[in-house]
Amino acid sequence: MAMQKRRIDRAQRFRARRVWWERHGAFARGLLTGTLVTLLAVWIAKMAAATF
């Protein structure tokens, strides 16, 4: 009985996450990409500053 309920809970949580991802996925991906690009740019600038 308890196992059945837990399995349903897990399925609902997974479905909720997928719905959230479909709604906010583009924003989250854009934010992540922007953060990575910014970090990369800062790192390259630091390397360039250290080299020259």
N, C-alpha and C positions, 0 to 999 in steps of 0.2 A: 504493500500500500504506500509506504513512505517512499520507496524507490520510484514508483510510478509518478508520484507527485514531483519528486526531484527532477525526473526526466522532463516532465512538462514544463517545470520552471526553467530548466536549462534551454529548452526549445524556445520558450517565450523570450528569454533574455537574448538569445541569439537573433531571433526575429526582430526584437526591438533595436538591437545594435545595427542590424542591416538596414532597418528603416531610418535610423539616425544617420547612418553613413550615406544613404541615398539622398537624404535632405541636406546634410552638412558636409558631405564628402569633398565636394569641390573646394569649399572654403578651407577645410582642414588640410587638404593636399596643397592648396595654394600657400597657406601659412607655413607649412612644413618646408615646401620648396623655397619660399622666400627666406626663411631662416637659414637653410643650408647654403643658399647662394650668398647671403650676407656674410656668414661665417667664412665661407671660401674666399670671398673678396677681401675680408679683413686679414685672413691668413696670408694671401698672396701679397697684399700690401705690406705686411710685416716682413715677409721674406725679401721683397724688393727693397725695402728700407734697410734691411740688414746687409743686403748684397752691395748696394751702392752707397 
